[in-house]
Structures are given as C-alpha cells and as structure tokens.
Amino acid sequence: PSDFVRNRMESFAYKITNVILKLRCYFSITCCFNGKWHEHDSSCEIAEWIQASLTSGDDYLNMLLSDENTLITVSDDLYVAVYNPDENVKRMLSVLVKSEGLFFREPESEKC
C-alpha cells in the first residue's frame, strides 16, 4: 500500500489499541492470536497483535469477553467486529470508541 494508506492503517490500529486496552480495565479479555489462545496477556502483547492484525494481511486477533459472552475480531479490514455484546458492553464501547474519534454501529434489526 501507499504511504498514505499505511499511515491511515497505523493510525486506525493505534486507536483500536487504545480502545481495547481501556476495555480491559472493565472486562476480562482472553485473546486468540493466529489460532493460539492466550489467557494472561500483557498490554504490550495485545498492542503488537492488534498492529499485526490490522497491517500485515495475514494475522488475525479474536478477543473473548467470556463473562459477557462477547467476541471482538480484528483483521486487516477497516473495521472491528463485535459479536453478541450485551447492553453494558455496547455502552462501554460506544464511549471508548467515541473518545478515539471512531463510532460503534449496530446493524439494523431485521423486520419481518
């Protein structure tokens, strides 16, 4: 990618890292980096994994908030997916992502 795109991806990775590290203050998070689960990760390891997942094209990171039954996935896409967040996780993520200039978007509910 061009320098412009690379700089934007690094900036996005930095913002996502900030959100996840702050989220760890409120929830217990278990990480799976490239298929290997890690239960007691340092903030530095998680920051490196997020950076690698968003910029390498090959790596991925899944983070499980087991008490909340929520999964957060990070890969080389321009978004982070959050699966099955309860209201408490949604509220916390909304505040944290907004503090980084990002947004938390919920999919529209399907109407029958």
PyMOL commands that set and color helices and strands:
alter all, ss='L'
color gray80, all
select helices_A, chain A and resi 3-23+43-55+66-68+87-99
alter helices_A, ss='H'
color red, helices_A
select strands_A, chain A and resi 30-33+36-38+61-65+70-74+80-83
alter strands_A, ss='S'
color yellow, strands_A
deselect
rebuild
show_as cartoon
